[in-house]
Amino acid sequence: MRRLGVEYASTVLPAQVRQPALERIAWHRSRGDHVVIVSASLDFYLSAWCAGQGVDCICTTLEERNGRLTGRCAGGDCAGAEKVRRIRERLDLRRYDIIYAYGDTAEDREMIELAHRKFYRWTEISSWDQVTAYGHPPSR
């Protein structure tokens, strides 16, 4: 699985990552920001892709027992409130003057609300209420 994940990260995933995401990662890295990709995607491929980008990763990990995958997620799926729990577990958010968060699904709500600068589908919002009021980010 790990070998297939690395292969997937290098051959398939690059074409799947949205250009705005790559541009924002590059922008944050150019500023010296600590970039962490937080996703429900599996670590087998996402960790390898993130390492190639020079960014950290918090994501879903499959449970392993006695060298075998059980099919369960270790610690649950990294979505919704679980994203925030894992972020807080790994990072001291008080160390950051400004926290940016980007998301494009309802599973990102809690993480987006955690940030000072919130982006939903590449549009900056002031709160999740803007998304629920319109069903999408408001037009600029």
DSSP file (Angstrom, degrees, kcal/mol; ACC not computed):
  #  RESIDUE AA STRUCTURE BP1 BP2  ACC     N-H-->O    O-->H-N    N-H-->O    O-->H-N    TCO  KAPPA ALPHA  PHI   PSI    X-CA   Y-CA   Z-CA
    1    1 A M     >        0   0    0      0, 0.0     4,-2.7     0, 0.0     5,-0.2   0.000 360.0 360.0 360.0 -41.8    0.0    0.0    0.0
    2    2 A R  H  >  +     0   0    0      2,-0.2     4,-2.4     1,-0.2     5,-0.2   0.928 360.0  48.0 -64.4 -42.9    2.8    2.4    0.8
    3    3 A R  H  > S+     0   0    0      1,-0.2     4,-2.2     2,-0.2    -1,-0.2   0.920 113.8  47.4 -62.4 -43.3    4.5    1.8   -2.4
    4    4 A L  H  > S+     0   0    0      1,-0.2     4,-2.8     2,-0.2    -2,-0.2   0.868 110.4  53.5 -65.9 -35.8    1.3    2.2   -4.3
    5    5 A G  H  X S+     0   0    0     -4,-2.7     4,-2.6     2,-0.2    -2,-0.2   0.916 109.1  47.3 -63.8 -44.0    0.6    5.4   -2.4
    6    6 A V  H  X S+     0   0    0     -4,-2.4     4,-1.5     2,-0.2    -2,-0.2   0.907 113.1  49.5 -64.1 -41.5    3.9    6.9   -3.3
    7    7 A E  H  X S+     0   0    0     -4,-2.2     4,-2.1     2,-0.2     5,-0.4   0.929 111.9  47.9 -62.6 -45.5    3.3    5.9   -6.9
    8    8 A Y  H  X>S+     0   0    0     -4,-2.8     5,-2.5     1,-0.2     4,-1.9   0.904 109.1  54.9 -60.5 -42.6   -0.1    7.5   -6.9
    9    9 A A  H  <5S+     0   0    0     -4,-2.6    -1,-0.2     1,-0.2    -2,-0.2   0.805 115.8  37.7 -62.7 -30.0    1.3   10.7   -5.3
   10   10 A S  H  <5S+     0   0    0     -4,-1.5    -1,-0.2    -3,-0.3    -2,-0.2   0.723 128.3  28.3 -95.8 -22.5    3.8   11.1   -8.1
   11   11 A T  H  <5S+     0   0    0     -4,-2.1    -3,-0.2    -5,-0.2     4,-0.2   0.811 131.0  19.3-108.8 -37.6    1.8   10.0  -11.1
   12   12 A V  T >X5S+     0   0    0     -4,-1.9     3,-1.0    -5,-0.4     4,-0.6   0.858 112.7  60.4-102.6 -47.4   -1.9   10.7  -10.5
   13   13 A L  H >><S+     0   0    0     -5,-2.5     3,-1.6     1,-0.2     4,-1.5   0.837  92.8  65.0 -59.0 -39.4   -2.3   13.2   -7.7
   14   14 A P  H 34 S+     0   0    0      0, 0.0    -1,-0.2     0, 0.0     3,-0.1   0.861 104.1  48.0 -54.6 -35.0   -0.4   16.1   -9.4
   15   15 A A  H <4 S+     0   0    0     -3,-1.0    -2,-0.2     1,-0.2    -3,-0.1   0.659 110.8  53.1 -78.2 -15.0   -3.1   16.3  -12.1
   16   16 A Q  H << S+     0   0    0     -3,-1.6     2,-0.3    -4,-0.6    -1,-0.2   0.710  84.1  96.2 -91.8 -22.8   -5.8   16.3   -9.5
   17   17 A V  S  < S-     0   0    0     -4,-1.5     2,-0.1    -3,-0.1     5,-0.0  -0.537  81.8-116.0 -75.7 128.6   -4.6   19.1   -7.3
   18   18 A R    >>  -     0   0    0     -2,-0.3     4,-1.8     1,-0.1     3,-0.6  -0.345  14.7-127.3 -65.6 140.3   -6.3   22.4   -8.2
   19   19 A Q  H 3> S+     0   0    0      1,-0.2     4,-2.5     2,-0.2     5,-0.2   0.878 108.6  57.4 -56.9 -42.2   -4.1   25.1   -9.6
   20   20 A P  H 3> S+     0   0    0      0, 0.0     4,-2.2     0, 0.0    -1,-0.2   0.868 105.5  52.4 -59.1 -33.0   -5.3   27.7   -7.0
   21   21 A A  H <> S+     0   0    0     -3,-0.6     4,-2.5     2,-0.2    -2,-0.2   0.933 109.7  47.3 -66.8 -45.1   -4.2   25.3   -4.2
   22   22 A L  H  X S+     0   0    0     -4,-1.8     4,-2.4     1,-0.2    -1,-0.2   0.893 112.2  50.8 -62.8 -39.1   -0.7   25.0   -5.7
   23   23 A E  H  X S+     0   0    0     -4,-2.5     4,-2.4     2,-0.2    -1,-0.2   0.904 111.3  47.2 -66.0 -41.1   -0.5   28.8   -6.1
   24   24 A R  H  X S+     0   0    0     -4,-2.2     4,-2.8     2,-0.2     5,-0.2   0.894 111.0  51.4 -68.5 -39.4   -1.6   29.4   -2.4
   25   25 A I  H  X S+     0   0    0     -4,-2.5     4,-2.7     2,-0.2     5,-0.2   0.945 112.3  46.8 -60.0 -46.6    0.9   26.8   -1.2
   26   26 A A  H  X S+     0   0    0     -4,-2.4     4,-2.3     2,-0.2    -2,-0.2   0.908 112.3  50.5 -62.4 -42.0    3.7   28.5   -3.1
   27   27 A W  H  X S+     0   0    0     -4,-2.4     4,-1.1     2,-0.2    -2,-0.2   0.936 112.4  45.9 -61.8 -47.4    2.6   31.9   -1.9
   28   28 A H  H ><>S+     0   0    0     -4,-2.8     5,-2.5     1,-0.2     3,-0.5   0.913 113.1  49.8 -63.4 -42.4    2.6   30.8    1.8
   29   29 A R  H ><5S+     0   0    0     -4,-2.7     3,-1.2     1,-0.2    -1,-0.2   0.882 105.9  56.5 -64.0 -37.3    6.0   29.0    1.4
   30   30 A S  H 3<5S+     0   0    0     -4,-2.3    -1,-0.2     1,-0.3    -2,-0.2   0.776 107.1  50.1 -65.9 -24.2    7.5   32.2   -0.2
   31   31 A R  T <<5S-     0   0    0     -4,-1.1    -1,-0.3    -3,-0.5    -2,-0.2   0.510 119.4-111.9 -87.8  -6.7    6.4   34.1    2.9
   32   32 A G  T < 5 +     0   0    0     -3,-1.2    -3,-0.2    -4,-0.4    -2,-0.1   0.647  62.3 159.5  83.3  15.4    8.0   31.5    5.2
   33   33 A D      < -     0   0    0     -5,-2.5     2,-0.8    -6,-0.2    -1,-0.2  -0.363  48.7-114.1 -70.7 150.2    4.7   30.3    6.5
   34   34 A H        -     0   0    0     -2,-0.1     2,-0.5    21,-0.1    -1,-0.1  -0.788  37.8-159.2 -83.0 114.0    4.2   26.9    8.1
   35   35 A V        +     0   0    0     -2,-0.8    21,-2.5    19,-0.2     2,-0.4  -0.847  14.5 178.8-104.2 129.5    1.9   25.1    5.7
   36   36 A V  E     -a   56   0A   0     -2,-0.5     2,-0.6    19,-0.2    21,-0.2  -0.989  19.6-146.8-130.7 122.1   -0.1   22.1    6.9
   37   37 A I  E     -a   57   0A   0     19,-2.7    21,-3.0    -2,-0.4     2,-0.5  -0.787  16.1-167.2 -85.9 125.0   -2.4   20.2    4.6
   38   38 A V  E     +a   58   0A   0     -2,-0.6     2,-0.3    19,-0.2    21,-0.2  -0.966  23.8 148.2-118.4 117.9   -5.4   18.9    6.6
   39   39 A S  E     -     0   0A   0     19,-2.4    21,-0.5    -2,-0.5    39,-0.2  -0.979  58.7-129.5-151.2 155.0   -7.5   16.4    4.8
   40   40 A A  E    S+     0   0A   0     -2,-0.3    38,-0.2    19,-0.2    19,-0.1   0.495  77.5 115.0 -80.6  -5.2   -9.7   13.3    5.1
   41   41 A S  E    S-     0   0A   0      1,-0.1    19,-1.7    37,-0.1     2,-0.2  -0.202  78.4 -90.3 -63.0 159.5   -7.5   11.8    2.3
   42   42 A L  E >>  -a   60   0A   0     17,-0.2     4,-2.3     1,-0.1     3,-1.0  -0.464  21.5-133.0 -79.2 142.2   -5.4    8.8    3.2
   43   43 A D  H 3>>S+     0   0    0     17,-2.3     4,-1.3     1,-0.2     5,-0.5   0.747  94.9  79.6 -63.7 -25.4   -1.8    9.1    4.4
   44   44 A F  H 345S+     0   0    0      1,-0.2    -1,-0.2     2,-0.1   -35,-0.2   0.862 116.6  10.5 -55.1 -37.8   -0.5    6.5    2.0
   45   45 A Y  H <>5S+     0   0    0     -3,-1.0     4,-2.2     2,-0.1    -2,-0.2   0.760 125.7  58.2-109.6 -35.9   -0.5    9.0   -0.8
   46   46 A L  H  X5S+     0   0    0     -4,-2.3     4,-2.9     1,-0.2     5,-0.2   0.899 104.2  52.5 -67.6 -39.2   -1.1   12.4    0.8
   47   47 A S  H  X5S+     0   0    0     -4,-1.3     4,-2.3    -5,-0.3    -1,-0.2   0.912 111.0  48.2 -60.4 -41.9    1.9   12.2    3.1
   48   48 A A  H  ><S+     0   0    0     -5,-0.5     4,-1.8     2,-0.2    -2,-0.2   0.914 112.9  47.5 -65.8 -42.3    4.1   11.4    0.1
   49   49 A W  H  X S+     0   0    0     -4,-2.2     4,-1.3     2,-0.2    -2,-0.2   0.929 112.4  49.3 -64.1 -44.9    2.7   14.3   -1.9
   50   50 A C  H  X>S+     0   0    0     -4,-2.9     5,-2.4     1,-0.2     4,-0.9   0.896 107.8  54.0 -62.2 -40.9    3.0   16.7    1.0
   51   51 A A  H ><5S+     0   0    0     -4,-2.3     3,-0.7     1,-0.2    -1,-0.2   0.901 107.1  52.1 -60.0 -39.9    6.6   15.7    1.5
   52   52 A G  H 3<5S+     0   0    0     -4,-1.8    -1,-0.2     1,-0.2    -2,-0.2   0.776 110.9  47.6 -66.3 -26.9    7.3   16.4   -2.1
   53   53 A Q  H 3<5S-     0   0    0     -4,-1.3    -1,-0.2    -3,-0.4    -2,-0.2   0.553 113.4-118.5 -88.8 -10.0    5.8   19.9   -1.7
   54   54 A G  T <<5S+     0   0    0     -4,-0.9     2,-0.3    -3,-0.7   -19,-0.2   0.817  74.1 119.4  75.0  31.2    7.8   20.6    1.5
   55   55 A V      < -     0   0    0     -5,-2.4    -1,-0.3    -6,-0.1   -19,-0.2  -0.870  63.6-109.4-125.5 160.0    4.6   20.9    3.6
   56   56 A D  E     -a   36   0A   0    -21,-2.5   -19,-2.7    -2,-0.3     2,-0.4  -0.376  30.2-145.6 -83.8 167.3    3.3   19.1    6.7
   57   57 A C  E     -a   37   0A   0    -21,-0.2     2,-0.4    -2,-0.1   -19,-0.2  -0.997  21.1-179.1-141.6 134.2    0.3   16.8    6.6
   58   58 A I  E     +a   38   0A   0    -21,-3.0   -19,-2.4    -2,-0.4     2,-0.3  -0.987  38.1 131.2-126.5 120.3   -2.5   15.9    8.9
   59   59 A C  E     -     0   0A   0     -2,-0.4     2,-0.3   -21,-0.2   -19,-0.2  -0.885  57.8 -56.5-156.2-177.5   -4.8   13.3    7.4
   60   60 A T  E     -a   42   0A   0    -19,-1.7   -17,-2.3   -21,-0.5     2,-0.4  -0.535  46.0-162.5 -74.7 134.9   -6.7   10.0    7.7
   61   61 A T  E     -B   74   0B   0     13,-0.5    13,-3.1    15,-0.4     2,-0.2  -0.968  17.0-125.4-120.0 133.8   -4.5    7.0    8.6
   62   62 A L  E     -B   73   0B   0     -2,-0.4    11,-0.3    11,-0.3     2,-0.2  -0.563  31.1-110.1 -78.0 141.6   -5.6    3.4    8.1
   63   63 A E  E     -     0   0B   0      9,-3.5     7,-2.3    -2,-0.2     8,-0.6  -0.462  33.5-163.9 -71.1 139.4   -5.4    1.2   11.2
   64   64 A E  E     -B   69   0B   0      5,-0.2     2,-0.4    -2,-0.2     5,-0.2  -0.992   9.4-178.2-128.5 132.5   -2.7   -1.5   11.1
   65   65 A R  E >  S-B   68   0B   0      3,-3.0     3,-1.7    -2,-0.4    -2,-0.0  -0.993  73.3 -13.6-132.2 127.1   -2.5   -4.6   13.3
   66   66 A N  T 3  S-     0   0    0     -2,-0.4    -1,-0.1     1,-0.3     3,-0.1   0.870 129.8 -51.6  52.4  40.9    0.3   -7.1   13.1
   67   67 A G  T 3  S+     0   0    0      1,-0.2     2,-0.4    -3,-0.0    -1,-0.3   0.584 118.7 106.2  77.5   9.3    1.4   -5.7    9.8
   68   68 A R  E <  S-B   65   0B   0     -3,-1.7    -3,-3.0     0, 0.0     2,-0.3  -0.955  71.1-120.4-124.8 142.1   -2.0   -5.9    8.2
   69   69 A L  E     -B   64   0B   0     -2,-0.4    -5,-0.2    -5,-0.2    -6,-0.0  -0.611  15.6-160.1 -77.3 135.9   -4.5   -3.2    7.4
   70   70 A T  E     -     0   0B   0     -7,-2.3    -1,-0.1    -2,-0.3    -6,-0.1   0.665  36.7-117.6 -89.8 -17.2   -7.8   -3.6    9.2
   71   71 A G  E    S+     0   0B   0     -8,-0.6     2,-0.2     1,-0.4    -7,-0.1   0.351  80.9 111.2  92.0  -5.1   -9.9   -1.4    6.9
   72   72 A R  E    S-     0   0B   0     -9,-0.2    -9,-3.5     4,-0.0     2,-0.5  -0.639  73.9-111.6 -98.3 159.5  -10.6    1.0    9.7
   73   73 A C  E >   -B   62   0B   0    -11,-0.3     3,-1.6    -2,-0.2     2,-0.6  -0.800  29.1-124.1 -89.9 126.9   -9.4    4.5   10.2
   74   74 A A  E 3  S-B   61   0B   0    -13,-3.1   -13,-0.5    -2,-0.5    -1,-0.0  -0.595  98.2  -1.4 -70.0 116.9   -6.9    4.9   13.1
   75   75 A G  T 3  S-     0   0    0     -2,-0.6    -1,-0.3   -15,-0.1   -13,-0.1   0.598 125.6 -81.0  77.5  10.0   -8.5    7.6   15.2
   76   76 A G  S <  S-     0   0    0     -3,-1.6   -15,-0.4   -15,-0.2     2,-0.2  -0.113  72.1 -38.1  85.8 173.8  -11.4    8.1   12.8
   77   77 A D        -     0   0    0    -17,-0.1     2,-2.0    -4,-0.1     5,-0.2  -0.524  55.9-123.6 -73.1 135.5  -11.8    9.9    9.6
   78   78 A C  S    S+     0   0    0     -2,-0.2     2,-0.3   -38,-0.2   -18,-0.2  -0.539  71.8 112.9 -82.8  76.4  -10.0   13.3    9.6
   79   79 A A    >   -     0   0    0     -2,-2.0     3,-1.8   -39,-0.1     4,-0.1  -0.969  67.2  -9.3-144.3 156.0  -13.0   15.3    8.7
   80   80 A G  T >> S-     0   0    0     27,-1.6     3,-1.2    -2,-0.3     4,-0.9  -0.283 131.7  -1.0  60.1-132.7  -15.2   18.0   10.4
   81   81 A A  H 3> S+     0   0    0      1,-0.3     4,-2.2     2,-0.2    -1,-0.3   0.753 127.0  68.8 -63.4 -24.6  -14.5   18.5   14.1
   82   82 A E  H <> S+     0   0    0     -3,-1.8     4,-2.4     1,-0.2    -1,-0.3   0.841  93.0  58.6 -64.4 -32.4  -11.8   15.8   13.9
   83   83 A K  H <> S+     0   0    0     -3,-1.2     4,-2.4    24,-0.2    -1,-0.2   0.947 108.4  44.7 -59.4 -47.7   -9.7   18.1   11.7
   84   84 A V  H  X S+     0   0    0     -4,-0.9     4,-2.7     2,-0.2     5,-0.2   0.906 111.1  53.5 -64.9 -42.0   -9.7   20.7   14.5
   85   85 A R  H  X S+     0   0    0     -4,-2.2     4,-1.8     1,-0.2    -1,-0.2   0.931 112.5  44.0 -58.5 -46.0   -8.9   18.2   17.2
   86   86 A R  H  X S+     0   0    0     -4,-2.4     4,-2.0     2,-0.2    -1,-0.2   0.873 111.6  53.2 -69.1 -37.1   -5.9   16.9   15.3
   87   87 A I  H  X S+     0   0    0     -4,-2.4     4,-2.8    -5,-0.2    -2,-0.2   0.959 111.9  45.1 -60.1 -50.1   -4.7   20.4   14.5
   88   88 A R  H  < S+     0   0    0     -4,-2.7    -1,-0.2     1,-0.2    -2,-0.2   0.831 111.4  54.2 -64.1 -32.3   -4.8   21.4   18.1
   89   89 A E  H  < S+     0   0    0     -4,-1.8    -1,-0.2    -5,-0.2    -2,-0.2   0.875 119.4  32.1 -67.6 -37.6   -3.1   18.1   19.1
   90   90 A R  H  < S+     0   0    0     -4,-2.0     2,-0.4    -3,-0.2    -2,-0.2   0.747 118.7  47.4 -93.2 -26.5   -0.2   18.8   16.7
   91   91 A L     <  -     0   0    0     -4,-2.8     2,-1.1    -5,-0.2    -1,-0.1  -0.928  65.2-137.8-126.7 141.5    0.1   22.6   16.7
   92   92 A D    >   -     0   0    0     -2,-0.4     3,-2.2     1,-0.2     4,-0.2  -0.823  22.8-166.4 -90.0  97.6    0.3   25.3   19.4
   93   93 A L  G >  S+     0   0    0     -2,-1.1     3,-1.5     1,-0.3    -1,-0.2   0.683  78.8  73.4 -64.9 -17.8   -2.0   27.8   17.6
   94   94 A R  G 3  S+     0   0    0      1,-0.3    -1,-0.3    -3,-0.1    -2,-0.0   0.701  85.4  67.9 -67.2 -17.9   -0.9   30.5   20.0
   95   95 A R  G <  S+     0   0    0     -3,-2.2     2,-0.5     2,-0.0    -1,-0.3   0.585  89.0  78.2 -76.5  -9.5    2.5   30.6   18.1
   96   96 A Y    <   -     0   0    0     -3,-1.5     3,-0.2    -4,-0.2    -1,-0.0  -0.881  60.0-162.2-110.6 128.0    0.8   31.9   15.0
   97   97 A D  S    S+     0   0    0     -2,-0.5     2,-0.4     1,-0.3    -1,-0.2   0.903  86.5  19.3 -69.5 -42.0   -0.1   35.6   14.5
   98   98 A I        -     0   0    0     18,-0.0     2,-0.5     2,-0.0    -1,-0.3  -0.997  69.0-160.3-133.9 130.1   -2.4   34.8   11.6
   99   99 A I        -     0   0    0     -2,-0.4    18,-2.4    -3,-0.2    17,-1.8  -0.949   8.5-162.2-111.0 125.7   -4.0   31.4   10.7
  100  100 A Y  E     -c  117   0C   0     -2,-0.5     2,-0.4    16,-0.2    18,-0.2  -0.822   6.7-172.8-101.8 144.1   -5.3   30.9    7.2
  101  101 A A  E     -c  118   0C   0     16,-2.1    18,-2.2    -2,-0.4     2,-0.4  -0.999   4.3-169.3-139.2 140.0   -7.7   28.1    6.4
  102  102 A Y  E     +c  119   0C   0     -2,-0.4     2,-0.3    16,-0.2    18,-0.2  -0.978  16.6 155.3-126.8 136.8   -8.9   26.9    3.0
  103  103 A G  E     -c  120   0C   0     16,-1.7    18,-3.0    -2,-0.4    19,-0.3  -0.985  30.2-167.0-155.5 165.0  -11.7   24.5    2.3
  104  104 A D  S    S+     0   0    0     -2,-0.3     2,-0.3    16,-0.2    16,-0.1   0.310  70.4  53.1-139.8   8.9  -14.3   23.5   -0.2
  105  105 A T  S >  S-     0   0    0      1,-0.0     3,-2.0     0, 0.0     4,-0.2  -0.917  86.7-104.1-138.4 167.7  -16.7   21.2    1.6
  106  106 A A  G >  S+     0   0    0     -2,-0.3     3,-1.6     1,-0.3     4,-0.3   0.758 115.1  71.9 -61.4 -24.5  -18.9   21.2    4.7
  107  107 A E  G 3  S+     0   0    0      1,-0.3   -27,-1.6     2,-0.1    -1,-0.3   0.637  94.2  55.9 -65.1 -12.9  -16.3   18.9    6.2
  108  108 A D  G <> S+     0   0    0     -3,-2.0     4,-2.9     1,-0.1     5,-0.3   0.456  77.2 100.1 -96.8  -3.2  -14.0   21.9    6.4
  109  109 A R  H <> S+     0   0    0     -3,-1.6     4,-2.6     1,-0.2     5,-0.2   0.918  82.8  44.2 -52.5 -55.7  -16.4   24.1    8.4
  110  110 A E  H  > S+     0   0    0     -4,-0.3     4,-0.9     1,-0.2    -1,-0.2   0.881 115.4  49.0 -61.3 -39.4  -14.9   23.7   11.8
  111  111 A M  H >> S+     0   0    0     -4,-0.2     4,-0.6     2,-0.2     3,-0.5   0.918 111.2  49.5 -66.5 -43.2  -11.3   24.1   10.5
  112  112 A I  H >< S+     0   0    0     -4,-2.9     3,-1.4     1,-0.2    -2,-0.2   0.913 107.9  53.7 -61.9 -42.7  -12.3   27.3    8.6
  113  113 A E  H 3< S+     0   0    0     -4,-2.6    -1,-0.2     1,-0.3    -2,-0.2   0.738 100.3  63.4 -65.8 -21.3  -13.9   28.8   11.7
  114  114 A L  H << S+     0   0    0     -4,-0.9    -1,-0.3    -3,-0.5    -2,-0.2   0.732  93.4  83.8 -70.9 -23.4  -10.7   28.2   13.6
  115  115 A A  S << S-     0   0    0     -3,-1.4   -15,-0.2    -4,-0.6     3,-0.2  -0.342  70.1-142.6 -88.2 159.8   -8.8   30.6   11.3
  116  116 A H  S    S+     0   0    0    -17,-1.8     2,-0.6     1,-0.3   -16,-0.2   0.847 102.0  40.8 -79.4 -41.5   -8.3   34.3   11.3
  117  117 A R  E    S-c  100   0C   0    -18,-2.4   -16,-2.1     2,-0.0     2,-0.4  -0.950  82.7-166.6-112.4 114.9   -8.4   34.4    7.5
  118  118 A K  E     -cD 101 125C   0      7,-0.7     7,-2.5    -2,-0.6     2,-0.4  -0.865   7.8-175.2-110.4 130.9  -11.1   32.0    6.1
  119  119 A F  E     -cD 102 124C   0    -18,-2.2   -16,-1.7    -2,-0.4     2,-0.5  -0.989   5.1-175.0-128.5 128.0  -11.4   30.9    2.5
  120  120 A Y  E >  S-cD 103 123C   0      3,-2.7     3,-1.6    -2,-0.4   -16,-0.2  -0.983  81.4 -13.9-122.0 121.2  -14.2   28.7    1.1
  121  121 A R  T 3  S-     0   0    0    -18,-3.0    -1,-0.2    -2,-0.5   -17,-0.1   0.893 129.3 -56.2  50.7  44.1  -13.8   27.7   -2.5
  122  122 A W  T 3  S+     0   0    0    -19,-0.3     2,-0.5     1,-0.2    -1,-0.3   0.509 115.8 111.4  71.2   9.9  -11.0   30.3   -2.9
  123  123 A T  E <  S-D  120   0C   0     -3,-1.6    -3,-2.7    16,-0.0     2,-0.3  -0.951  70.5-121.8-111.8 132.3  -13.2   33.2   -1.8
  124  124 A E  E     -D  119   0C   0     -2,-0.5     2,-0.3    -5,-0.2    -5,-0.3  -0.533  34.0-175.8 -73.1 135.0  -12.4   34.9    1.5
  125  125 A I  E     -D  118   0C   0     -7,-2.5    -7,-0.7    -2,-0.3     3,-0.1  -0.864  30.5-140.6-124.9 160.0  -15.4   34.8    3.9
  126  126 A S  S    S-     0   0    0      1,-0.3     2,-0.3    -2,-0.3    -1,-0.1   0.760  84.3 -10.7 -91.1 -28.0  -15.8   36.3    7.4
  127  127 A S  S >  S-     0   0    0     -9,-0.1     3,-1.5     1,-0.0     4,-0.5  -0.979  70.5-100.4-161.1 166.4  -17.7   33.3    8.8
  128  128 A W  T >> S+     0   0    0     -2,-0.3     4,-2.1     1,-0.3     3,-1.0   0.754 110.1  78.7 -64.0 -23.3  -19.3   30.1    7.8
  129  129 A D  H 3> S+     0   0    0      1,-0.3     4,-2.2     2,-0.2    -1,-0.3   0.820  86.3  60.1 -56.4 -31.0  -22.7   31.9    8.0
  130  130 A Q  H <> S+     0   0    0     -3,-1.5     4,-1.3     2,-0.2     6,-0.4   0.873 106.1  46.9 -63.9 -36.5  -21.9   33.4    4.6
  131  131 A V  H <> S+     0   0    0     -3,-1.0     4,-2.9    -4,-0.5     5,-0.4   0.932 114.2  45.5 -71.3 -45.5  -21.7   29.9    3.1
  132  132 A T  H  < S+     0   0    0     -4,-2.1    -2,-0.2     1,-0.2    -1,-0.2   0.823 110.4  54.9 -70.0 -29.9  -24.9   28.7    4.7
  133  133 A A  H  < S+     0   0    0     -4,-2.2    -1,-0.2    -5,-0.2    -2,-0.2   0.876 125.8  20.9 -68.9 -37.0  -26.8   31.9    3.8
  134  134 A Y  H  < S-     0   0    0     -4,-1.3    -2,-0.2     2,-0.3    -1,-0.2   0.618  97.2-123.1-106.2 -17.0  -25.9   31.6    0.1
  135  135 A G  S  < S+     0   0    0     -4,-2.9    -3,-0.2    -5,-0.2    -4,-0.1   0.414  95.2  34.7  82.0  -1.8  -25.1   27.9   -0.3
  136  136 A H  S    S-     0   0    0     -6,-0.4    -2,-0.3    -5,-0.4    -1,-0.1  -0.938 111.4 -62.5-165.2 170.3  -21.7   29.1   -1.7
  137  137 A P        -     0   0    0      0, 0.0    -6,-0.1     0, 0.0     3,-0.1  -0.354  64.7 -99.6 -62.2 147.1  -19.4   32.0   -1.0
  138  138 A P        -     0   0    0      0, 0.0     2,-0.1     0, 0.0    -7,-0.0  -0.334  42.7-100.5 -64.9 150.8  -20.9   35.4   -1.8
  139  139 A S              0   0    0      1,-0.1    -3,-0.0    -3,-0.1   -16,-0.0  -0.367 360.0 360.0 -68.5 150.7  -20.1   37.0   -5.1
  140  140 A R              0   0    0     -3,-0.1    -1,-0.1    -2,-0.1   -17,-0.0   0.424 360.0 360.0 -93.5 360.0  -17.4   39.7   -5.1
